[in-house]
Amino acid sequence: MNRRRFLSTTILSGVALMSPPAGAFTVQKCEEFSGTPACLELAKHKEQVAQLDNLLSQKGLDLAQRQAILRNAVCPFCGQLLLS
């Protein structure tokens, strides 16, 4: 008897069919204050963008220069671009 035949005839095959789908692969809408880790990072990124924009405006850069810098700004914690 091979492994496929064994598993198809045992109780284990029924358990796999009755289990709910994995929750790790669901897509959820991210809202700023929902409390999920990804959404909290989004809120942190928005805060960092605001702080960086404020700092750049204090340095006397015009809007085009600030936007160019902000497009390439990277989060110091996760390494992702702050603007997506």
PDB file of N, CA, C and O in Angstrom:
ATOM      1  N   MET A   1       0.860  -1.177   0.000  1.00  0.00           N
ATOM      2  CA  MET A   1       0.000   0.000   0.000  1.00  0.00           C
ATOM      3  C   MET A   1       0.906   1.241   0.000  1.00  0.00           C
ATOM      4  O   MET A   1       1.844   1.338   0.792  1.00  0.00           O
ATOM      5  N   ASN A   2       0.612   2.172  -0.891  1.00  0.00           N
ATOM      6  CA  ASN A   2       1.423   3.387  -0.937  1.00  0.00           C
ATOM      7  C   ASN A   2       0.822   4.457  -0.034  1.00  0.00           C
ATOM      8  O   ASN A   2      -0.281   4.300   0.490  1.00  0.00           O
ATOM      9  N   ARG A   3       1.552   5.526   0.135  1.00  0.00           N
ATOM     10  CA  ARG A   3       1.161   6.584   1.058  1.00  0.00           C
ATOM     11  C   ARG A   3      -0.144   7.266   0.627  1.00  0.00           C
ATOM     12  O   ARG A   3      -0.988   7.566   1.471  1.00  0.00           O
ATOM     13  N   ARG A   4      -0.314   7.511  -0.660  1.00  0.00           N
ATOM     14  CA  ARG A   4      -1.530   8.166  -1.134  1.00  0.00           C
ATOM     15  C   ARG A   4      -2.763   7.317  -0.840  1.00  0.00           C
ATOM     16  O   ARG A   4      -3.786   7.843  -0.402  1.00  0.00           O
ATOM     17  N   ARG A   5      -2.676   6.035  -1.070  1.00  0.00           N
ATOM     18  CA  ARG A   5      -3.802   5.133  -0.799  1.00  0.00           C
ATOM     19  C   ARG A   5      -4.095   5.094   0.696  1.00  0.00           C
ATOM     20  O   ARG A   5      -5.256   5.116   1.106  1.00  0.00           O
ATOM     21  N   PHE A   6      -3.040   5.036   1.511  1.00  0.00           N
ATOM     22  CA  PHE A   6      -3.213   4.992   2.954  1.00  0.00           C
ATOM     23  C   PHE A   6      -3.930   6.237   3.464  1.00  0.00           C
ATOM     24  O   PHE A   6      -4.883   6.134   4.236  1.00  0.00           O
ATOM     25  N   LEU A   7      -3.471   7.422   3.029  1.00  0.00           N
ATOM     26  CA  LEU A   7      -4.073   8.652   3.501  1.00  0.00           C
ATOM     27  C   LEU A   7      -5.495   8.836   2.992  1.00  0.00           C
ATOM     28  O   LEU A   7      -6.325   9.425   3.685  1.00  0.00           O
ATOM     29  N   SER A   8      -5.785   8.353   1.817  1.00  0.00           N
ATOM     30  CA  SER A   8      -7.135   8.515   1.280  1.00  0.00           C
ATOM     31  C   SER A   8      -8.135   7.599   1.982  1.00  0.00           C
ATOM     32  O   SER A   8      -9.337   7.860   1.939  1.00  0.00           O
ATOM     33  N   THR A   9      -7.675   6.561   2.610  1.00  0.00           N
ATOM     34  CA  THR A   9      -8.590   5.632   3.270  1.00  0.00           C
ATOM     35  C   THR A   9      -8.649   5.817   4.783  1.00  0.00           C
ATOM     36  O   THR A   9      -9.418   5.128   5.453  1.00  0.00           O
ATOM     37  N   THR A  10      -7.871   6.711   5.324  1.00  0.00           N
ATOM     38  CA  THR A  10      -7.878   6.902   6.772  1.00  0.00           C
ATOM     39  C   THR A  10      -8.721   8.110   7.158  1.00  0.00           C
ATOM     40  O   THR A  10      -9.202   8.848   6.298  1.00  0.00           O
ATOM     41  N   ILE A  11      -8.887   8.295   8.427  1.00  0.00           N
ATOM     42  CA  ILE A  11      -9.649   9.417   8.958  1.00  0.00           C
ATOM     43  C   ILE A  11      -8.952  10.743   8.692  1.00  0.00           C
ATOM     44  O   ILE A  11      -9.605  11.787   8.693  1.00  0.00           O
ATOM     45  N   LEU A  12      -7.647  10.726   8.465  1.00  0.00           N
ATOM     46  CA  LEU A  12      -6.900  11.953   8.235  1.00  0.00           C
ATOM     47  C   LEU A  12      -7.365  12.699   6.991  1.00  0.00           C
ATOM     48  O   LEU A  12      -7.315  13.928   6.951  1.00  0.00           O
ATOM     49  N   SER A  13      -7.807  11.982   5.996  1.00  0.00           N
ATOM     50  CA  SER A  13      -8.258  12.659   4.782  1.00  0.00           C
ATOM     51  C   SER A  13      -9.531  13.452   5.045  1.00  0.00           C
ATOM     52  O   SER A  13      -9.700  14.529   4.475  1.00  0.00           O
ATOM     53  N   GLY A  14     -10.423  12.959   5.882  1.00  0.00           N
ATOM     54  CA  GLY A  14     -11.645  13.675   6.214  1.00  0.00           C
ATOM     55  C   GLY A  14     -11.390  14.902   7.052  1.00  0.00           C
ATOM     56  O   GLY A  14     -12.096  15.901   6.917  1.00  0.00           O
ATOM     57  N   VAL A  15     -10.392  14.847   7.917  1.00  0.00           N
ATOM     58  CA  VAL A  15     -10.059  15.987   8.762  1.00  0.00           C
ATOM     59  C   VAL A  15      -9.556  17.148   7.904  1.00  0.00           C
ATOM     60  O   VAL A  15      -9.900  18.302   8.161  1.00  0.00           O
ATOM     61  N   ALA A  16      -8.767  16.858   6.917  1.00  0.00           N
ATOM     62  CA  ALA A  16      -8.237  17.911   6.051  1.00  0.00           C
ATOM     63  C   ALA A  16      -9.345  18.564   5.246  1.00  0.00           C
ATOM     64  O   ALA A  16      -9.290  19.765   4.985  1.00  0.00           O
ATOM     65  N   LEU A  17     -10.333  17.810   4.855  1.00  0.00           N
ATOM     66  CA  LEU A  17     -11.429  18.368   4.069  1.00  0.00           C
ATOM     67  C   LEU A  17     -12.375  19.212   4.921  1.00  0.00           C
ATOM     68  O   LEU A  17     -13.011  20.133   4.408  1.00  0.00           O
ATOM     69  N   MET A  18     -12.472  18.910   6.210  1.00  0.00           N
ATOM     70  CA  MET A  18     -13.403  19.603   7.085  1.00  0.00           C
ATOM     71  C   MET A  18     -12.780  20.834   7.759  1.00  0.00           C
ATOM     72  O   MET A  18     -13.494  21.609   8.396  1.00  0.00           O
ATOM     73  N   SER A  19     -11.498  21.018   7.631  1.00  0.00           N
ATOM     74  CA  SER A  19     -10.852  22.142   8.317  1.00  0.00           C
ATOM     75  C   SER A  19     -11.177  23.452   7.600  1.00  0.00           C
ATOM     76  O   SER A  19     -11.358  23.469   6.382  1.00  0.00           O
ATOM     77  N   PRO A  20     -11.250  24.548   8.356  1.00  0.00           N
ATOM     78  CA  PRO A  20     -11.547  25.845   7.736  1.00  0.00           C
ATOM     79  C   PRO A  20     -10.355  26.336   6.924  1.00  0.00           C
ATOM     80  O   PRO A  20      -9.233  25.883   7.149  1.00  0.00           O
ATOM     81  N   PRO A  21     -10.574  27.252   5.986  1.00  0.00           N
ATOM     82  CA  PRO A  21      -9.448  27.758   5.195  1.00  0.00           C
ATOM     83  C   PRO A  21      -8.478  28.539   6.077  1.00  0.00           C
ATOM     84  O   PRO A  21      -8.852  29.078   7.119  1.00  0.00           O
ATOM     85  N   ALA A  22      -7.252  28.585   5.643  1.00  0.00           N
ATOM     86  CA  ALA A  22      -6.211  29.275   6.417  1.00  0.00           C
ATOM     87  C   ALA A  22      -6.486  30.767   6.456  1.00  0.00           C
ATOM     88  O   ALA A  22      -6.785  31.372   5.426  1.00  0.00           O
ATOM     89  N   GLY A  23      -6.389  31.360   7.625  1.00  0.00           N
ATOM     90  CA  GLY A  23      -6.644  32.784   7.788  1.00  0.00           C
ATOM     91  C   GLY A  23      -5.456  33.649   7.408  1.00  0.00           C
ATOM     92  O   GLY A  23      -5.592  34.868   7.310  1.00  0.00           O
ATOM     93  N   ALA A  24      -4.309  33.053   7.194  1.00  0.00           N
ATOM     94  CA  ALA A  24      -3.120  33.828   6.877  1.00  0.00           C
ATOM     95  C   ALA A  24      -3.168  34.413   5.477  1.00  0.00           C
ATOM     96  O   ALA A  24      -2.401  35.322   5.160  1.00  0.00           O
ATOM     97  N   PHE A  25      -4.045  33.910   4.648  1.00  0.00           N
ATOM     98  CA  PHE A  25      -4.083  34.345   3.265  1.00  0.00           C
ATOM     99  C   PHE A  25      -5.307  35.189   2.944  1.00  0.00           C
ATOM    100  O   PHE A  25      -5.690  35.305   1.780  1.00  0.00           O
ATOM    101  N   THR A  26      -5.918  35.772   3.950  1.00  0.00           N
ATOM    102  CA  THR A  26      -7.067  36.625   3.696  1.00  0.00           C
ATOM    103  C   THR A  26      -6.605  38.059   3.487  1.00  0.00           C
ATOM    104  O   THR A  26      -5.596  38.490   4.046  1.00  0.00           O
ATOM    105  N   VAL A  27      -7.353  38.785   2.681  1.00  0.00           N
ATOM    106  CA  VAL A  27      -7.052  40.182   2.412  1.00  0.00           C
ATOM    107  C   VAL A  27      -8.072  41.025   3.156  1.00  0.00           C
ATOM    108  O   VAL A  27      -9.279  40.836   3.007  1.00  0.00           O
ATOM    109  N   GLN A  28      -7.579  41.948   3.952  1.00  0.00           N
ATOM    110  CA  GLN A  28      -8.456  42.805   4.731  1.00  0.00           C
ATOM    111  C   GLN A  28      -8.156  44.251   4.392  1.00  0.00           C
ATOM    112  O   GLN A  28      -7.022  44.605   4.067  1.00  0.00           O
ATOM    113  N   LYS A  29      -9.184  45.083   4.470  1.00  0.00           N
ATOM    114  CA  LYS A  29      -9.000  46.501   4.235  1.00  0.00           C
ATOM    115  C   LYS A  29      -8.277  47.093   5.439  1.00  0.00           C
ATOM    116  O   LYS A  29      -8.671  46.877   6.585  1.00  0.00           O
ATOM    117  N   CYS A  30      -7.229  47.832   5.166  1.00  0.00           N
ATOM    118  CA  CYS A  30      -6.429  48.411   6.235  1.00  0.00           C
ATOM    119  C   CYS A  30      -6.946  49.799   6.555  1.00  0.00           C
ATOM    120  O   CYS A  30      -6.985  50.678   5.695  1.00  0.00           O
ATOM    121  N   GLU A  31      -7.335  49.980   7.784  1.00  0.00           N
ATOM    122  CA  GLU A  31      -7.752  51.284   8.271  1.00  0.00           C
ATOM    123  C   GLU A  31      -6.778  51.705   9.358  1.00  0.00           C
ATOM    124  O   GLU A  31      -6.237  50.865  10.077  1.00  0.00           O
ATOM    125  N   GLU A  32      -6.560  52.993   9.472  1.00  0.00           N
ATOM    126  CA  GLU A  32      -5.516  53.504  10.353  1.00  0.00           C
ATOM    127  C   GLU A  32      -5.632  53.029  11.793  1.00  0.00           C
ATOM    128  O   GLU A  32      -4.622  52.702  12.417  1.00  0.00           O
ATOM    129  N   PHE A  33      -6.822  52.986  12.320  1.00  0.00           N
ATOM    130  CA  PHE A  33      -6.970  52.697  13.751  1.00  0.00           C
ATOM    131  C   PHE A  33      -7.623  51.340  14.010  1.00  0.00           C
ATOM    132  O   PHE A  33      -8.326  51.170  15.006  1.00  0.00           O
ATOM    133  N   SER A  34      -7.393  50.379  13.121  1.00  0.00           N
ATOM    134  CA  SER A  34      -8.011  49.068  13.312  1.00  0.00           C
ATOM    135  C   SER A  34      -7.244  48.211  14.311  1.00  0.00           C
ATOM    136  O   SER A  34      -7.810  47.262  14.854  1.00  0.00           O
ATOM    137  N   GLY A  35      -6.000  48.510  14.566  1.00  0.00           N
ATOM    138  CA  GLY A  35      -5.238  47.776  15.563  1.00  0.00           C
ATOM    139  C   GLY A  35      -4.417  46.626  15.016  1.00  0.00           C
ATOM    140  O   GLY A  35      -3.661  46.016  15.771  1.00  0.00           O
ATOM    141  N   THR A  36      -4.534  46.300  13.727  1.00  0.00           N
ATOM    142  CA  THR A  36      -3.710  45.234  13.178  1.00  0.00           C
ATOM    143  C   THR A  36      -2.298  45.760  12.959  1.00  0.00           C
ATOM    144  O   THR A  36      -2.117  46.954  12.721  1.00  0.00           O
ATOM    145  N   PRO A  37      -1.297  44.892  13.035  1.00  0.00           N
ATOM    146  CA  PRO A  37       0.097  45.355  12.916  1.00  0.00           C
ATOM    147  C   PRO A  37       0.384  46.107  11.621  1.00  0.00           C
ATOM    148  O   PRO A  37       1.086  47.118  11.641  1.00  0.00           O
ATOM    149  N   ALA A  38      -0.141  45.634  10.507  1.00  0.00           N
ATOM    150  CA  ALA A  38       0.124  46.315   9.233  1.00  0.00           C
ATOM    151  C   ALA A  38      -0.473  47.709   9.225  1.00  0.00           C
ATOM    152  O   ALA A  38       0.143  48.642   8.710  1.00  0.00           O
ATOM    153  N   CYS A  39      -1.654  47.865   9.784  1.00  0.00           N
ATOM    154  CA  CYS A  39      -2.306  49.171   9.798  1.00  0.00           C
ATOM    155  C   CYS A  39      -1.610  50.127  10.754  1.00  0.00           C
ATOM    156  O   CYS A  39      -1.563  51.333  10.512  1.00  0.00           O
ATOM    157  N   LEU A  40      -1.075  49.591  11.832  1.00  0.00           N
ATOM    158  CA  LEU A  40      -0.316  50.437  12.750  1.00  0.00           C
ATOM    159  C   LEU A  40       0.947  50.948  12.073  1.00  0.00           C
ATOM    160  O   LEU A  40       1.360  52.086  12.299  1.00  0.00           O
ATOM    161  N   GLU A  41       1.563  50.108  11.241  1.00  0.00           N
ATOM    162  CA  GLU A  41       2.744  50.552  10.496  1.00  0.00           C
ATOM    163  C   GLU A  41       2.365  51.626   9.496  1.00  0.00           C
ATOM    164  O   GLU A  41       3.129  52.567   9.280  1.00  0.00           O
ATOM    165  N   LEU A  42       1.192  51.500   8.880  1.00  0.00           N
ATOM    166  CA  LEU A  42       0.722  52.512   7.950  1.00  0.00           C
ATOM    167  C   LEU A  42       0.564  53.853   8.657  1.00  0.00           C
ATOM    168  O   LEU A  42       0.943  54.892   8.118  1.00  0.00           O
ATOM    169  N   ALA A  43       0.011  53.830   9.848  1.00  0.00           N
ATOM    170  CA  ALA A  43      -0.150  55.061  10.623  1.00  0.00           C
ATOM    171  C   ALA A  43       1.210  55.651  10.989  1.00  0.00           C
ATOM    172  O   ALA A  43       1.396  56.867  10.948  1.00  0.00           O
ATOM    173  N   LYS A  44       2.166  54.777  11.348  1.00  0.00           N
ATOM    174  CA  LYS A  44       3.509  55.259  11.674  1.00  0.00           C
ATOM    175  C   LYS A  44       4.172  55.879  10.450  1.00  0.00           C
ATOM    176  O   LYS A  44       4.857  56.896  10.559  1.00  0.00           O
ATOM    177  N   HIS A  45       3.971  55.270   9.288  1.00  0.00           N
ATOM    178  CA  HIS A  45       4.553  55.808   8.065  1.00  0.00           C
ATOM    179  C   HIS A  45       3.974  57.189   7.749  1.00  0.00           C
ATOM    180  O   HIS A  45       4.705  58.099   7.358  1.00  0.00           O
ATOM    181  N   LYS A  46       2.666  57.337   7.920  1.00  0.00           N
ATOM    182  CA  LYS A  46       2.056  58.644   7.666  1.00  0.00           C
ATOM    183  C   LYS A  46       2.604  59.695   8.622  1.00  0.00           C
ATOM    184  O   LYS A  46       2.817  60.844   8.235  1.00  0.00           O
ATOM    185  N   GLU A  47       2.827  59.303   9.856  1.00  0.00           N
ATOM    186  CA  GLU A  47       3.395  60.232  10.842  1.00  0.00           C
ATOM    187  C   GLU A  47       4.818  60.614  10.470  1.00  0.00           C
ATOM    188  O   GLU A  47       5.202  61.777  10.595  1.00  0.00           O
ATOM    189  N   GLN A  48       5.605  59.644  10.013  1.00  0.00           N
ATOM    190  CA  GLN A  48       6.982  59.925   9.617  1.00  0.00           C
ATOM    191  C   GLN A  48       7.030  60.827   8.391  1.00  0.00           C
ATOM    192  O   GLN A  48       7.890  61.703   8.299  1.00  0.00           O
ATOM    193  N   VAL A  49       6.113  60.621   7.450  1.00  0.00           N
ATOM    194  CA  VAL A  49       6.054  61.472   6.262  1.00  0.00           C
ATOM    195  C   VAL A  49       5.743  62.906   6.669  1.00  0.00           C
ATOM    196  O   VAL A  49       6.363  63.840   6.163  1.00  0.00           O
ATOM    197  N   ALA A  50       4.793  63.089   7.575  1.00  0.00           N
ATOM    198  CA  ALA A  50       4.439  64.433   8.027  1.00  0.00           C
ATOM    199  C   ALA A  50       5.615  65.111   8.728  1.00  0.00           C
ATOM    200  O   ALA A  50       5.870  66.295   8.511  1.00  0.00           O
ATOM    201  N   GLN A  51       6.327  64.364   9.563  1.00  0.00           N
ATOM    202  CA  GLN A  51       7.475  64.933  10.269  1.00  0.00           C
ATOM    203  C   GLN A  51       8.593  65.305   9.302  1.00  0.00           C
ATOM    204  O   GLN A  51       9.204  66.367   9.422  1.00  0.00           O
ATOM    205  N   LEU A  52       8.854  64.417   8.341  1.00  0.00           N
ATOM    206  CA  LEU A  52       9.910  64.681   7.364  1.00  0.00           C
ATOM    207  C   LEU A  52       9.535  65.868   6.479  1.00  0.00           C
ATOM    208  O   LEU A  52      10.386  66.705   6.181  1.00  0.00           O
ATOM    209  N   ASP A  53       8.280  65.951   6.059  1.00  0.00           N
ATOM    210  CA  ASP A  53       7.831  67.066   5.235  1.00  0.00           C
ATOM    211  C   ASP A  53       7.962  68.385   6.002  1.00  0.00           C
ATOM    212  O   ASP A  53       8.375  69.400   5.441  1.00  0.00           O
ATOM    213  N   ASN A  54       7.611  68.359   7.267  1.00  0.00           N
ATOM    214  CA  ASN A  54       7.747  69.557   8.102  1.00  0.00           C
ATOM    215  C   ASN A  54       9.215  69.972   8.211  1.00  0.00           C
ATOM    216  O   ASN A  54       9.532  71.156   8.100  1.00  0.00           O
ATOM    217  N   LEU A  55      10.098  69.019   8.423  1.00  0.00           N
ATOM    218  CA  LEU A  55      11.526  69.311   8.523  1.00  0.00           C
ATOM    219  C   LEU A  55      12.063  69.885   7.216  1.00  0.00           C
ATOM    220  O   LEU A  55      12.844  70.837   7.226  1.00  0.00           O
ATOM    221  N   LEU A  56      11.642  69.303   6.086  1.00  0.00           N
ATOM    222  CA  LEU A  56      12.117  69.783   4.791  1.00  0.00           C
ATOM    223  C   LEU A  56      11.599  71.179   4.478  1.00  0.00           C
ATOM    224  O   LEU A  56      12.304  71.985   3.870  1.00  0.00           O
ATOM    225  N   SER A  57      10.375  71.462   4.890  1.00  0.00           N
ATOM    226  CA  SER A  57       9.838  72.805   4.648  1.00  0.00           C
ATOM    227  C   SER A  57      10.561  73.840   5.515  1.00  0.00           C
ATOM    228  O   SER A  57      10.726  74.989   5.105  1.00  0.00           O
ATOM    229  N   GLN A  58      10.986  73.435   6.700  1.00  0.00           N
ATOM    230  CA  GLN A  58      11.760  74.337   7.563  1.00  0.00           C
ATOM    231  C   GLN A  58      13.134  74.630   6.972  1.00  0.00           C
ATOM    232  O   GLN A  58      13.716  75.687   7.217  1.00  0.00           O
ATOM    233  N   LYS A  59      13.641  73.685   6.195  1.00  0.00           N
ATOM    234  CA  LYS A  59      14.948  73.874   5.554  1.00  0.00           C
ATOM    235  C   LYS A  59      14.853  74.774   4.328  1.00  0.00           C
ATOM    236  O   LYS A  59      15.878  75.132   3.748  1.00  0.00           O
ATOM    237  N   GLY A  60      13.634  75.146   3.923  1.00  0.00           N
ATOM    238  CA  GLY A  60      13.461  76.068   2.807  1.00  0.00           C
ATOM    239  C   GLY A  60      13.306  75.402   1.448  1.00  0.00           C
ATOM    240  O   GLY A  60      13.431  76.075   0.425  1.00  0.00           O
ATOM    241  N   LEU A  61      13.040  74.115   1.406  1.00  0.00           N
ATOM    242  CA  LEU A  61      12.850  73.431   0.125  1.00  0.00           C
ATOM    243  C   LEU A  61      11.450  73.701  -0.407  1.00  0.00           C
ATOM    244  O   LEU A  61      10.488  73.784   0.357  1.00  0.00           O
ATOM    245  N   ASP A  62      11.346  73.836  -1.721  1.00  0.00           N
ATOM    246  CA  ASP A  62      10.023  74.061  -2.297  1.00  0.00           C
ATOM    247  C   ASP A  62       9.274  72.727  -2.410  1.00  0.00           C
ATOM    248  O   ASP A  62       9.826  71.669  -2.110  1.00  0.00           O
ATOM    249  N   LEU A  63       8.025  72.794  -2.842  1.00  0.00           N
ATOM    250  CA  LEU A  63       7.139  71.624  -2.871  1.00  0.00           C
ATOM    251  C   LEU A  63       7.689  70.511  -3.763  1.00  0.00           C
ATOM    252  O   LEU A  63       7.648  69.342  -3.380  1.00  0.00           O
ATOM    253  N   ALA A  64       8.197  70.851  -4.936  1.00  0.00           N
ATOM    254  CA  ALA A  64       8.718  69.838  -5.862  1.00  0.00           C
ATOM    255  C   ALA A  64       9.915  69.114  -5.271  1.00  0.00           C
ATOM    256  O   ALA A  64      10.033  67.896  -5.404  1.00  0.00           O
ATOM    257  N   GLN A  65      10.799  69.848  -4.622  1.00  0.00           N
ATOM    258  CA  GLN A  65      11.971  69.235  -4.005  1.00  0.00           C
ATOM    259  C   GLN A  65      11.564  68.327  -2.847  1.00  0.00           C
ATOM    260  O   GLN A  65      12.098  67.228  -2.694  1.00  0.00           O
ATOM    261  N   ARG A  66      10.617  68.790  -2.034  1.00  0.00           N
ATOM    262  CA  ARG A  66      10.146  67.971  -0.903  1.00  0.00           C
ATOM    263  C   ARG A  66       9.496  66.689  -1.396  1.00  0.00           C
ATOM    264  O   ARG A  66       9.735  65.617  -0.840  1.00  0.00           O
ATOM    265  N   GLN A  67       8.675  66.791  -2.434  1.00  0.00           N
ATOM    266  CA  GLN A  67       8.005  65.597  -2.959  1.00  0.00           C
ATOM    267  C   GLN A  67       9.006  64.601  -3.526  1.00  0.00           C
ATOM    268  O   GLN A  67       8.834  63.393  -3.363  1.00  0.00           O
ATOM    269  N   ALA A  68      10.039  65.085  -4.184  1.00  0.00           N
ATOM    270  CA  ALA A  68      11.073  64.192  -4.725  1.00  0.00           C
ATOM    271  C   ALA A  68      11.774  63.440  -3.594  1.00  0.00           C
ATOM    272  O   ALA A  68      12.046  62.245  -3.713  1.00  0.00           O
ATOM    273  N   ILE A  69      12.060  64.133  -2.514  1.00  0.00           N
ATOM    274  CA  ILE A  69      12.723  63.487  -1.374  1.00  0.00           C
ATOM    275  C   ILE A  69      11.773  62.508  -0.694  1.00  0.00           C
ATOM    276  O   ILE A  69      12.179  61.403  -0.331  1.00  0.00           O
ATOM    277  N   LEU A  70      10.515  62.901  -0.518  1.00  0.00           N
ATOM    278  CA  LEU A  70       9.544  62.037   0.160  1.00  0.00           C
ATOM    279  C   LEU A  70       9.261  60.758  -0.634  1.00  0.00           C
ATOM    280  O   LEU A  70       9.023  59.705  -0.043  1.00  0.00           O
ATOM    281  N   ARG A  71       9.285  60.841  -1.957  1.00  0.00           N
ATOM    282  CA  ARG A  71       9.052  59.638  -2.776  1.00  0.00           C
ATOM    283  C   ARG A  71      10.121  58.586  -2.553  1.00  0.00           C
ATOM    284  O   ARG A  71       9.854  57.392  -2.691  1.00  0.00           O
ATOM    285  N   ASN A  72      11.327  59.012  -2.208  1.00  0.00           N
ATOM    286  CA  ASN A  72      12.440  58.075  -2.015  1.00  0.00           C
ATOM    287  C   ASN A  72      12.743  57.800  -0.551  1.00  0.00           C
ATOM    288  O   ASN A  72      13.681  57.063  -0.247  1.00  0.00           O
ATOM    289  N   ALA A  73      11.970  58.376   0.360  1.00  0.00           N
ATOM    290  CA  ALA A  73      12.221  58.193   1.790  1.00  0.00           C
ATOM    291  C   ALA A  73      11.885  56.769   2.219  1.00  0.00           C
ATOM    292  O   ALA A  73      10.876  56.200   1.803  1.00  0.00           O
ATOM    293  N   VAL A  74      12.742  56.213   3.050  1.00  0.00           N
ATOM    294  CA  VAL A  74      12.606  54.830   3.508  1.00  0.00           C
ATOM    295  C   VAL A  74      12.380  54.825   5.014  1.00  0.00           C
ATOM    296  O   VAL A  74      12.995  55.603   5.742  1.00  0.00           O
ATOM    297  N   CYS A  75      11.500  53.950   5.476  1.00  0.00           N
ATOM    298  CA  CYS A  75      11.237  53.811   6.900  1.00  0.00           C
ATOM    299  C   CYS A  75      12.488  53.262   7.602  1.00  0.00           C
ATOM    300  O   CYS A  75      13.030  52.244   7.170  1.00  0.00           O
ATOM    301  N   PRO A  76      12.951  53.905   8.660  1.00  0.00           N
ATOM    302  CA  PRO A  76      14.139  53.410   9.352  1.00  0.00           C
ATOM    303  C   PRO A  76      13.896  52.121  10.125  1.00  0.00           C
ATOM    304  O   PRO A  76      14.852  51.466  10.539  1.00  0.00           O
ATOM    305  N   PHE A  77      12.643  51.746  10.325  1.00  0.00           N
ATOM    306  CA  PHE A  77      12.330  50.552  11.109  1.00  0.00           C
ATOM    307  C   PHE A  77      12.095  49.318  10.255  1.00  0.00           C
ATOM    308  O   PHE A  77      12.619  48.246  10.556  1.00  0.00           O
ATOM    309  N   CYS A  78      11.299  49.462   9.177  1.00  0.00           N
ATOM    310  CA  CYS A  78      10.969  48.292   8.370  1.00  0.00           C
ATOM    311  C   CYS A  78      11.666  48.259   7.022  1.00  0.00           C
ATOM    312  O   CYS A  78      11.696  47.217   6.368  1.00  0.00           O
ATOM    313  N   GLY A  79      12.235  49.398   6.591  1.00  0.00           N
ATOM    314  CA  GLY A  79      12.985  49.425   5.334  1.00  0.00           C
ATOM    315  C   GLY A  79      12.134  49.625   4.092  1.00  0.00           C
ATOM    316  O   GLY A  79      12.663  49.616   2.981  1.00  0.00           O
ATOM    317  N   GLN A  80      10.827  49.805   4.253  1.00  0.00           N
ATOM    318  CA  GLN A  80       9.939  50.017   3.117  1.00  0.00           C
ATOM    319  C   GLN A  80       9.848  51.498   2.799  1.00  0.00           C
ATOM    320  O   GLN A  80      10.143  52.346   3.642  1.00  0.00           O
ATOM    321  N   LEU A  81       9.433  51.803   1.566  1.00  0.00           N
ATOM    322  CA  LEU A  81       9.214  53.192   1.197  1.00  0.00           C
ATOM    323  C   LEU A  81       8.071  53.755   2.041  1.00  0.00           C
ATOM    324  O   LEU A  81       7.080  53.072   2.297  1.00  0.00           O
ATOM    325  N   LEU A  82       8.223  55.002   2.466  1.00  0.00           N
ATOM    326  CA  LEU A  82       7.175  55.613   3.291  1.00  0.00           C
ATOM    327  C   LEU A  82       5.922  55.910   2.475  1.00  0.00           C
ATOM    328  O   LEU A  82       4.807  55.810   2.987  1.00  0.00           O
ATOM    329  N   LEU A  83       6.100  56.271   1.223  1.00  0.00           N
ATOM    330  CA  LEU A  83       4.956  56.507   0.340  1.00  0.00           C
ATOM    331  C   LEU A  83       4.820  55.332  -0.610  1.00  0.00           C
ATOM    332  O   LEU A  83       5.793  54.910  -1.236  1.00  0.00           O
ATOM    333  N   SER A  84       3.617  54.809  -0.714  1.00  0.00           N
ATOM    334  CA  SER A  84       3.429  53.676  -1.621  1.00  0.00           C
ATOM    335  C   SER A  84       2.563  54.040  -2.781  1.00  0.00           C
ATOM    336  O   SER A  84       2.302  53.202  -3.644  1.00  0.00           O
TER     337      SER A  84
END
